[in-house]
Amino acid sequence: MYTLICFSPTGNVLHLARMLADRLESPGVKLLALESIEADQPPDGEHLVLLYPIHAFNAPRNVRRFARRLPPGLYSTVSMISVGCTTTWVNGAASSDLRRLFNRKGYPIVLDEILAMPLTLVMSFPDELACEVIAESEKRIADISTALVAGRTTTVRVRGWSRLLSFFGKAEQFASRLFGLELHAGGACNSCSICWENCPAKNIRRHNDGRPRFGFDCLMCMRCIYNCPQQAISPRFSKFLPIKNGYSLSRYLAE
């Protein structure tokens, strides 16, 4: 039985996770969002497949927290699928911390894979490139499902430069918290509640005036910004980080 747990801020990882769940064609497949899992009640299963986006050359803070809290012996085997904007060496160390955590708990790691999806920060991929990247990852999901069923083992080659980027990328953990503090909702906000109900870090709360207030546990995942129907949420200073016209995976899939 496969337990697929994914963290998907803007839909990229969820799209691939759903494809993988469908291709495994097993009645025991479970697909769960990481933020829906209670810290003291992780789901059981035979094979855990953890899918997550790459944040600054590392697994996001909440994904590492999940791995740290996971008790030994809950799964027979573990696989990891990291999703970044490229599969090149720059993201080679993204799973290193998770691998160490799982190894300490005695979990054998079967697959360790990197897939690419369109950028969700700073700049958008040209449409043609975005569609090519998505198509390639969809193809690789088919290969990964075959490898899982066959019990094949894969590992990511981690170069020295990859480890260095991962080391410096860990500064993002603190930077993301600061980013949350500079988020605010402008006058277009209509208190629809989408942002605070869907924040994966539960970092947004409804203030007395009906508008969202942002705390110090932000993951800088951009979900609140891109999902706001009024486009009311933005950072005060780091305005270059969100893509100007937002990010929508569905637009690429439609093409």
N, C-alpha and C positions, 0 to 999 in steps of 0.2 A: 504494500500500500504506500502510495506517495502522498506526502504532505507538502504542498507548495505554499510557501509564505513569501509574500512580496511587499516591498515598499515602493510605491509608485506615485510620486508627487504630481506628475503632470500627464500620466497615462502611458508613457513609453514602456515602462517595465510591465505594467498590467497587460498591455496588448500582447507582449511576448509570453507572459505567464499563462494567459488564456489559451494561446496557441499550443503551448507545451502541454497543458492539462488536457486539451482535446486530442492531441496526438498520442498521448500515453495510453489512451483508450482502456483505462482500468476503472472498474466500478469503485475502487477504493481511493481514487484521487480526490484530495481536498485542496481547494485553493482559497487561501485566507489572506486578508490584508493585515500587515504587521500591526497597524494601529488598533485593530479590532481585538487583539489578543491581550488578555489580562496578564500582568507581569508574573503573577504567582500561579497561573493556570495555562501553561503552554500546551498546545495540542500534541497528542501523541501520534505515532505512526511508525512505519518501518523505515522509510527513506525520506529524510528532510531535504527539500530543494529550496534554497534561500536565494531569492532574486531581489536585486537592489540597484539603485543608481550609484554611479561613482561621483562623489563630491570631493573635489580638490585632491584627486588621485588616491582616495581612500573610501572605505565604506562609510556611510553616514553615521552620525553619533547614535541614533536610535537603533540602528542595525547592530552595531557593536554592543550596545547595552543589552539587546535581546540575547546575543550570543553569550555574554558574560553571565546572564541570569539563568541560562538554560541548564537544568540539572543533568548530570551524567546518566547515561543509560536509557534516555528517553527514545532514542532512535538507534537503529542498527548501523546506518550509514548516513552521510551528509554530502550534498553537492551544492555548489555555489555558482551563480551566474551574475556577473557584474555587468552593468550596462552603462557605457560612457559614450562620448562622441566619436571615439576611435578605438580600434583594437590594437593599435601600435604599442610599442614598448613603454610609452609614457604612463599608461594605465596598468602596467604589468604587476605592480605591487599593491593594487587596490584591495586584494583579498588577503594580504599577508597577515594582518592583525586577526582576522577571522580564522584563518588557518591555524594560527598559534593557539587561539582560544579553544577551538574544537579539538585540537591535538591534546591539549592539557586535560580535557574532559574525556579523552579516550574515544572520540568519534573518528572512525575511518572516513577519509574524504575520497569520494569516487570521482566526481567531475569538478573541475575548476575552470570556468569558461568566461571569456569576455566577449560581449556583443556590442555593436554600435547602433545608436539611434540619433536622431537630429538634436542639435544643440538647443538648450532651453534657457541659456544665459547669454547676455551681452549681444550676441548676433545670431540671426537665424541662418540655417543652411539655405542655399538656393534650392528652389523646388525640385529641380532635376536630381541634384545630389541627395537631397533628403529622401526622395523616393527610391533611389538606388540603394542607399544605406538601409532603409527599412526592408526592402526586398531581400537583401543579402542576409540580414538577421533573421528574417522569416525562414529563409532556406536553411540557415544554420540551426534554427530551432528544430527543424525536422531531423537534422543529423544528430542533435543532442538527444532527442527523444529515442532515436534508434540506439544510441550509445547507452542510455540509461537502461533500456530494456535488455540490452545485451550484456550489461554489467562491465562495460569498458571503462577504463580509468584514463583521465586526462589531467594534465597540470599546466599551469601558466609559467612560462619562462620569465624569471624575475632578474633583471639586470641591475647592476650597481646604480646606474642613473635612475632607474625606476624607484629604487629604495630611497634615493636622495629626494626625489620629487615627492614621494609619499611622506617623508619626514617633514619637509617644509610645508606640505599641504595640510598637516595637522593644525597649523595656525588657523585654518578655516573654522575650527571648532569654536574658538572664541570670537572670531570675526562674524560668524553667523548669529551669535547671540546679540552682538551689537547691532547687526542689521535689523533684527527684530525690534529693537528699541527705537529705531528711526522710522519704522513703518507707521503710517497714519492713514486714516480714511478721510477723504475730502468731502466737499459739500454734496457731491452726487450720491453719497451713501444713503440708502433707504432702509437700513437696519434689517436686511433680508435674512440674516443669520447664517448664510452659507459659509462665511469664512470661519466663524468660531465653531460651527458644528463639524467642519471638515478639516480642521487643522490637525495634522498627524502628531504634533507635539503638545497639543492642548495648550498652546501658548497664547491663544486669543480668548478674551472674555468680553461679554457685553457690559458696557459701562452704563451708568445711570441715565445718560442721555440717549441710550439706544445704539450708540456707535461702538465699534470694536476698539478694544485697547490691547496692545501687544506687550508681551512680557519678555523675559530674559532667557527663554529656552528655545528660541527660533532655530530651525534647521536650514533656513535660507533655501527652502524647496520651491518657492514661488507659487505654490498652489493657491494661496489666498489672492495673490495678485492676478493670476491668469483666470481663476474661476469666478472672479467678481463680475456679475452681470452689468454693473454700472461702471466698471473700470475706475472705481473710486479709491483703490488702495495703491499706495506708492511709497517708496522711501523718500525721506527728505533730502538726503545728500547723495546716496549711491544710485542716482537715477540712471546710470549707464548699465546697471546689471540686468534689469528686466528688459526683455525684447520689446521694442517700441510698440509694435502692433500685437503683442501677446504671443502665446504659443498654443497651437491647436493641432494635435496629432490627427484628429479626424479629418482635417482639411487635406493633409498629405495622403491619408488612406483613401479619401474620395478620389484623389487624382490617380 
